[in-house]
Amino acid sequence: MVSGYCVKCKKKQEMKDSKAVTLKNGRKATKGVCPACGTKMFRIGG
């Protein structure tokens, strides 16, 4: 599981339904959902 910072909970959470994506400039990123509140999470890198 990939962890990221949830802006709504204001703490690090494990991402649920995480997907690897590539940004326009070619960098890798990860998109997911916070398991506690359901807010979208985003992490650049890995």
N, C-alpha and C positions, 0 to 999 in steps of 0.2 A: 504494500500500500504506500501511496505517496502522501506526504504531509504538506500542508500549506497553511497560510494564515487566513483565518476567517475574519472579515472586517466587522461583521455583525456581532459575533461572539467575542471578538477582541482577544482571541488566543489561537494557538496552533491546533489544528484538527487533522485527522486522517481523511483524505478525500474519498468520497464514495463515487462510483461510476467514473473513475478517472480515465481520460483519453489523452494520448500523445498527439500534439498538433505541431505544425510548423508555421512560424510567423512569416510575414511577407519578406522580411530581410534574411530568412533562412535559419533563424535561431529556433531551437526546440523549446516547446512549452507544454504544460499540462493543464487541462481543464477538468473540473470536477464539481461535486456538490458537497456542501457541508452536511454531515450526518445528523448534527444536532438541530440546526435551524432550517436547512434546505436552501441556503443562499448559494449562488454560484461562486466557485473559487477558481483562481487562476494562479499559476506559478510558472515563471520563466526559468528555463533550464531543466534538465533531467526530467 
